[in-house]
Amino acid sequence: MMKNRPVQSNKYQISRGALAVFSCLLSSSSLLSQEVLTDLTTNPVITKKYSQRQTSSDKHQFTTLDTIQLPFLDDFSKEDIYPDAALWLDSNIYINRDYPIQPPTLGAATFDGVSKSGCPYDTTLTNNGASLPADILTSKPINLALIPADSVYLTFYWQAEGRGNDPEASDTLLLDFFNPTTQLWANIWYKKGYNPSSSDTVFRLVSIPITDPAYLKNAFQFRFRNKATISGNVDHWHIDYVLLDKNRNMGDTIFSDVAFAYNCRSLLKNYYAMPWRQYQASEMKTNLDFFIRNNDTIQKNTSFDYEIYDNTGGTEATYSGGSNNCKPYITDGYWDYPPISNPQIGTTPYSYPTLTDIASFSIECALGTTLNDKDKWNDTLRFKQNFHNYYAYDDGTMEAGYGLNVYGGQMAYKFSLNTQDTLVAVQMLFNWIAPKVSYRQFKIRVWADAGGIPGTVIYEDTLVSPKYQYQFHDDWGNLTNMFYPYKLTTPQPLSGIFYVGLVQYCCNGNNELLNIGYDKNTNSASKMFYDAGNGWTPTALAQKGSWMIRPVFGDTAGVLSVQENIISSFKIFPNPSNGQFKVQSKMADVRWQMADVYNVFGEKIYSVINSSDHSFIDLNDKSNGIYFLRITDEKGATHSQKLILTK
């Protein structure tokens, strides 16, 4: 149900925005505080993926109703936002690693008020308090032709709210069983909505015996569903580790599984991403942090390794933490063994030449156990560390919107340059609130530092309005929202500490919030300042997070097409090469125009313009070794790849 409620501080509140007509729209409800968090109207991650499914030949297909065998297990750790089609019939649920808090294993299935398209089921309902049928997750038919003595149990974990929105008292999470004989569904279990306290962050286990002969038949099915406000991305429930099997009992609540609980985070200690030209070895973390959970009651000998690759697949670093006994989570919490849970990470000056504007490195982490784990999908983590031309504190996905409900309010974000550079644009990601927001205007501002707070205004741009765009980011199935880049009228040379943000010429009340995206999975509160008319104040929201504002540096060329996945738009093959190789685009609408080859000293040794005469690039006259290929596409953007010649 959509309504306002206070969060941990009685000064700051979260708003459940009411929706307007037009696909996925929002208008905010009333609040009194100056800093305001609003719920998401849509799920932009799903919205983009859904649109691709409709146009791509690589659609997420659901197989026919063939009966599957026990055991039935899904911990939702696979890297797709839709349910596993080998187990489930529906695609309405959001599989993700952002909303759940302290899940048993990596990922969970989230129920809310938006459909498989990422938009509300109904955009005509506004604050009427109704909780209506929303998401459904239905198992494929299961061969359950057994007898009660076979002791069949269905278990699962559930959590309310997480990092999302709390389900109201009129909202419900339900479990139904299907009778293959009568062809009817019956409700077996349900949980009414409530407002979890700040300390209520656990997943609760439900264990249900299946003893009724009516269900112990072939083609048995079960389903989860929820009732919610269906006009927004609200009323969140999360389920995890769904297991249906025989030879179990009521005390069978322990699972032989050592797993990661959260994603790998940025390798940088100050930022989630930063410009490659600003990178220095001191920016790298000395250690990584992993949350590893042993869901068994006994210690399990577990090993850990990671490997870091560049964007051509070349190995940059490897690490082994050896092996040790991982203690049970139920008695000791997350595993605290520094060589594995807090491994060192080197400050290797990765082998990209200084002329390169962009770079990326991928880290793959793997757990290994000597005993048989229930699920191997949750044993592996992958993360791509991007160095493009922007700074970012956020991880690219928003869980809320942020706004100031004061006319003339200002937001300032603190950054620091290692070397002098030129600010050319500011990327912003907004929570979609309305189809026409031209009257909600703001100006981008840049401030000097004044002893740890914003000082003198050193630049102010022209009036602009929120713009909305989404961009698919295909790295092992991940998606990242696209930021709209506001190109500065006059690029600004900067050095040292500076602040970038905006002054708003709107928003005198909660119905006109700008709604900057707010990432709840990172915490940049020490870098966020606002001025609501009484001077600069650090953000004081109880729910810590990061604004989705990113300053862009360097040349102005290509600023309007800044994309997370641009670095992997082309591939070289074969690589390593014997001297002849091809450059191929991974995107149908992007074609390479020019290729320049540099040696390790940054000297250009070869250049070619793309034509039918150059299906292969020939470097047979060059010596063996490492080279760097700078590809310029027909839109003017550049892409760098490492090339190895072995003849």
N, C-alpha and C positions, 0 to 999 in steps of 0.2 A: 504494500500500500504506500502511496506517495504522501509524505508529510515531512515536516521539519522535526528535527530532534537535536538536542545538545550532544556533543561528544565529550571527551574527557575534561576539557576546560569549559566552564560555563560562559566564557566570553566568546567562544568560537563555535559555530554550528555548521552542520552539514545539511544541505538542501536537497530534497528530492524534487527536481525540476518537473514541471508539467509539460506535456507535449503539445505541439501544434501540428496541423496537417502538413503534409508534404514529406513523404518517405520517412526520414528519420529526423525529427525536429524536437527542439526543447525550448521552453520559456521557463525562467526561474521562479521559484516561489519566494515568499517573503522571509527576510532575516534582518537582524539588527546589527550584527557584528560588521567590522570593516573587512577582515579577511574571511573569505567564504569558499568552502569546498562544495562543489556540486556533483551529483551523480552523473554518470555517463548516460546519454540517451541511446547511443548505439554501441556496438562493438566493432570498431573500425578494422580490427584484425580479421574478423570474420567477413565483414563487408567486402573487403578487397579479395580475399580468397574465394568467396562465393562468386563474385563477378568473373574471376578467372575460370572457375569451374564451368560457368555457363558458356564461355567462349573458347575454352581450350579443349583439345582432344585428349588431354591428360586429366580428365575429370575423375573425381572420387567416386568410384563405382561400388554399388552394393550388390553382392552376389545373390543368387537365388536362394530359396528357402530350404537348403539342404540341412539335414539334421547334424548337429555337432555332438561330440562325445565329451564325457567328463575327463579330466577336471576342466571347469570353466574358470579362467583367471584373467583379470585385467586390472592392472595397477595404473593404467593411463600414462605410462612413461614413454610411449612411442612418440616420435617427433612429428605429429600431425595435429592440427587443431580440430579435426573431426574424429569421431569414434572409429575404432578398428572394425572395418567391414567384415572381417572374418568372424566377429563375435556379435556385432550389433546390427540392427536393421535401420536405425534412425541416424540422422545427421544434425539434429537440432542442438546437441550439447556442445559446449566449448571445452575442448581438452587443452589445458594450459598449465604453466608453472608459475604464473604471476599472482593469482588470487589466493591459493591455499596457504595457510600458515602452519608450519610444523606438520606436513603430511607424512604418512608412514613411509612413502617412497616418492620418487620424483614424479611430479605431475598429479593432476586430479581432473575430475569431470565436473564442470560448473553448470548449474541450472539457474536461469534468470528469466527476464521478461522479453528477450529478443529471440527471433527465429534463426534458422540456419543461414539466413542472408545477412545476419548481424543487425537487422533493423527491428523495431518493435513489432509484435504481432498485430497491434492495433494502435494507430496514432490518433484516434478520435477520442480516447478516454482521457480526462483531465481531472485528477484529484477527486474522483468519485468514491474512492475507498474500496473498490471491488477487487477481489482476488479471483482470477479466472484461470482456467487450464492454460498451461504454457508449454514448457519443454517436456519431451518424452524420450526415454532411452529404453528401447525394447531389445531383449536378447533374441538371437536367432533360435529356432526350435532346437531343443536339446533332448538327447536320448536319455530319459530318466525312467526307463522300464526296469524298475527295481522294486524291492520290498522294504517295509519299514525297518526290518532288521539290518538293512544295509547302511542305516544311520547316515542319511543325507542331510547336510547342513548348507545353508547359504549365509555367508558372513560378508559384511562390508563396513567401512568407516564412513562417517559423515561429519561435516562441519558447517555451521551457520556463519554467514558474513565473510569471514576471512579478511582479505584486503579489499573486499567489495562493500556491499550495502546489506544491512541487516534485514532479514525477513520479518515482516510484521506479524502480529498475533493472528491475523486472518489468512496469512500465507501458510502453505503446507508443503512438505516433502513426503511423498507416498511411495510405497512398494506394493505392486500387484502381482498375483500369480494367475497363469492361464491354464484352464482346464481343457485338455485336448478333446475330451468327450463332448462336453456341453458347448465348447467353443466360446466360453464366457470368461471374463476377467473378474477376479475378486480381490478386494483390498486386504492386505495381510498386515501391514505396518504403516504408521505415519508419524510425523513429528510436526507440531505446530511451530510457527515462527516465533522468535523472541529476539530481544536485543542483548547480545552477549556483552559481558563486561570486558574491560581492557585486558584482563588476565585470562579470560576464557578463550584460549587459542588452541585447544586440543581437538584432535579428531576422536570421535566416540565410536566404539565398536558395537555393531548389532549382530547377533547370532540367532538364526531362525532355523529350527529343525523342520524338515519336510517329511511328515509321517502320513499325511492323508493319501490313501491310494488313488484318489482322483487326480493327484498331481504326479504320482510315480508312474508315469507313462512316457512313451515316445512322443516327441513333439511338444514337450513341456516348454513353457516360456515364462520369463519374469520381466517386469519393467519398472523403472523408476520414472516418476513424473512429479511435477510441482504445480502449485497454484500460486500466482503472483500478479502483481500489477503489470499488465502486458503492454504498457505504453512507455517502457524504458528499460535500460540495462540495470535493473535493480532486483532486490529480494534474492540475494545470492545464497545458494546451497552448494556444497562441494562434496562429492563422494569419491572414495578411493578404495583400492585393494578389494575388488569384488571377487569372491571365491565361492564357487559351488562345487562340492565334491562329496563322495561317499566315504564311509569308514571314519566319520568324525564324531565329535561329541560336544556338549555345551562348553566344556573346558578347553576345546580346541581353538584357542585364540592366539596361538603363537605361530609365527611363520618363519621358516628357515630362509631368511633373506637379509643380506647385507646390501644396503642401497644408498645412493646419494639421495638427499632430501631436497636440495635446491640446485639451481643452475650454477655453473661457474660464472664468476663475475669478472669485471675488467682486470687486466693485468697491470693497469696504471694505478698509482696510489692516490692521485688527486682528481682524476677525470675518468669518465667512461670512454671517451674518445678525445683525441686532440690532433692538431695539424702535424703532419709528418715533419715539416720543416721546423717545428717548435720542440720536437721530441729530443730529450737528452736522457742519458742512462739513469740519471737520478730520478726520473719520472716513474721508473718501473718499481713496482712493489718488491720488497725483499722476500715476502712470503705470500702464498695464496691461502685462502680459507675455504675449507670444505665441510659441509654438514653431512656426516656419514652416520647411518643408523642401522644397528643390528637388531632386527625385529624378532630374534630368537631369545631363548632364556639361557642359552649357553654361549660361551665365548666361541668365536669362529676365526680361525686363522685367515687373515685377509692381506693381500698384497695391493700395491698401488704403483702405477706408472703414469707418466705423461710424456707427450711429445709435442713439440711446437714446429709447425710448418709455415713456410712462406706461401704466397698465393700461387706459386707454380707447383707446389707439392714438395719442394726441397726441405729437408730437415734442418732446422735452425738450433734446436736444443732438445735434449732428452733428459729424463729424470726417473730414477727408481727409488721409491721409499722403502723397498724391501717388503717384509711381511711381519705381522705381529698379530696377537690375539685381540680381536675387536670385542669389547665387553657389551653385554645386552643393554639396549636403550632403556628398558624398563627399570633397570637398577642404576645405570650410570649416565644416562642421557646420550647426547651425541658423542661420538668417539673422540677422545682427546689423546692423540698420539702424534706429536708434531711432525715427524717425518712423512706422515700420510695425511693427517687432517690439516696441517699447517706447513706444507712443504716449501722449501726455498725455491725461489725463481731467480735465475741469473739475470744480470744486466748486460747481456750480450749486445754489442752494437751490430744489429742484424745487417746482413749484407745487401743493402740497397744503397746505391750511390747517392751522394748529397743532392744531385740534380733531380732526383725523383720527388714528385709532389705528393704522391699517395702511396700507401703501402698497406698490407694487411698480413696478419699472422694468425694462424688457427691453432688452438690448443685442444688436444684430445686426451682425456683422462680416463683411466680404466681401473676398476677394482677387480680383484681376482680372489676367489675363495676355494679352499680345498674341498669343502662340502657342497652338495648340490643345492644351489639357490633355486627358489621358486621361479624367478624371473630375471633374465639376463639383460633386459632392456634398460633397467635402472642402474646398471653397473657402469655405464659409460656417459661421460659428459663431453660436449663439444662447445667451443666458444670461439668466435672470430673477433680478434682485436683489430679494429679499423683505425687507420691514420689517414685522414683525408685532408680537408682544409678547414675544419671547424672544431670548436671545443664543445663537449657535451658532458653534463653531469648525469643526465637521465639515461635510461636503458633503451629508449625508443618506443615503449608502450606506456599508455596512460591508464590509470585506474580511476581518475577523477578529473574534474576541472577546477581551476582556481580563478578567483576574481576579487577585486576590491569594489565595494558598493558605495564608493564616494567619488563624486565628480572631481576630476583633477588628481586622482590618486596616481601614485608613481610606484613602479616596481624596478628594482635594480639588482643585477646579478653580478657577483664578483668573479673576476678571472685574472690570470697573471701570465704575461708573456715572458718567455726566456730570452728572446731576441726581438728587436724591433720588427714590426710587421704592419700590414695595412688592412684595416677592417673594411670589407667591401660589401657585406650583407649580414643580415640577421635572420636565421631560420626560426620559425615559430610553428608550433602545432596547437591547434585550438580544439576544444570540445565542441562538436557541432551543435549549435543551439538554435539556428533558424536559417531559412533559405536566403533571406535578405537582411544583412546586418550592416549596410553601408552607413547607417546613422550611428553605429557604435564605432567611433573613430579614436585613433590614438596616434602618437608620434613616437618613433624610436629615438631614444636618447642614449648618450654616452657620457659618463661622469669620470672625473679624475678621483684618485683616492685621497681621503682626508683622515688619515689615522685609523683606518679600518672600517670606515663608512663612506658612502658616496659623498663626493665633495662638489667641486665646480662642474657645471655642465659644459662639456667641451664640444658637443655636437648635438644638434636636433634636426631630424629629418622632416619630411612633409607629412601631412595627414594621410593615413591609410585606414583600412578596415580589415577585420579578420577574413582570411582566405582558408579554404578547406581543400585538402588533397590527400589521397592515399597512394602508397606505393608498396608493391610486393617485394619482399626481400628474401630471396631463396638461398639460404645457407642451412643445409640439412633440415629443411622444412620450417625454419624460423620465418617470422614475418615482422617487419618493422614499419611503423607508420611513416608516411612521408611528411616532411616539414615544408611549409611554404617559405621560400626564400624572399625576403624583402631586400632588394638591392638598394644600397645607399645612393642617394643623389650625388654625394661627394665622398669618395673613399677617404678614410681617416687613418693616417699613420699613428700608431700607438706603441708604447713600450711600458714594461713593468705592469703594475696593478692598474686595472681599470674596471669600470662597471658598465654593463649594457642592460637596457630594459626599455621601459616605455612610460609615457605620461598619457593618461586617458582623458579624452574629452567627451565623456559619456558616463553612464553607470551611476547616476544619482539614485541608487536603490537597487534592489536585487533582481529586477526584471530586465536589467540591461548589462549584465556582467559580460566581460570580454571572454571569460572562460578559457584561459591558457591551460593546456594539458598539464596534468600533475601526475608524476610517477611515484607511486608509493613503495616501490621496491628499492629505491635509493634514498639517501638522506643527505641533502645539501643545505640544511637549515642554516649552517654557519655562513653560507655564501649568499643568502637571500634577504633582501631588505625591502621594506615598503614605507611609503610616506602617505598618510591619509590626511595630511594637513597639520600635523603636530610634530613634524620632524621625522628623521629616519629611525626606523625601529626594526630589529631583526624579526623575521617571521616567528610567530608564537603558536602556530597550529599544533595541536596535540598529535595529529597524524602527520609524522614527518615524511618528507618527500623531496621532489625536485621539480622545478618549473621546466617546461619543455621549450627552452629558449637556447639557441646555439649561435654564437658569433662565428662568422665565416671570414677567413683571411686569404690574402694572396691576390692573384689576378682576377679581374672581373669576368674574363672569358669562362663560360661554363657555369657561372654562379646560379643561373636560373634552372639548371638541370642537376643540381647536387643530389645524388642518390646514394643510399647505403650500399647498393649492390653493383655500383658502377665499376668497381675494381675487378670484378669477376665476369665482366661482360664479354671478354675475349679469352680464348685459350690458344696456346701454341702446341702443335703436335707435328711430329713426335718431339718430346722434350724429356731427356737429353736428345740432341740431334746430331746426325753425322755431317751436317752442313746445310742440308735442305729441310725446310719446314714450312708449314702452313699456319696462317692466322685465321681463326674462325670465330665469328660472333656467336654468342649464346642467346642473343635476342634478335628476333626476326626483323625488327625495325631499326637496328643499329648496324651500320656498315663501316668498316675501317677505311680510312682515306689515305693515311700516310704512316709509314713505319720508319723510325730512326733507331739505329743500333749503337749502343755505347759500350766501351770497355770499362773495366773496373776503376779506371782513373777518371771517368767522366768524359772521355773524349769520344765525339761522334765519329764512327768509323764506316757507317753505311746509312743510306737513306733511299727509300723507294716510295713511289706513289702507287696506290692500288689500281690495277687495271686487269683486263683479261690476260695480259701478258705476264702477270705476276701471280699465278695461282700458287707458286712456290717462291719462297725467299731463299736465295742461294748465298751461303757464306762459306763455300768450300775453300776459299782462299784465305780464310781466317784461321788462326791457331786455336788449338783446344783450350778450353777454359770457360770462365763465367762471363756472360755478357748481359746487357739489359736492353730490353726492347721497349721503346716508348711508342705507343699506338695512339694516333689521333683519329677520332671518328669524324663522320661527316657533320656532326653538330658542334665540333670544335673541342670536345672534351678529350682529355688525355688519359691513357691507361698504361700502367707499367707492369712488365712481366720480366722475370729472370729467365735467361736462356743458358743452357749448358751445352757446349760443343764437345763431343767425344768422337773423334774420327779414327 
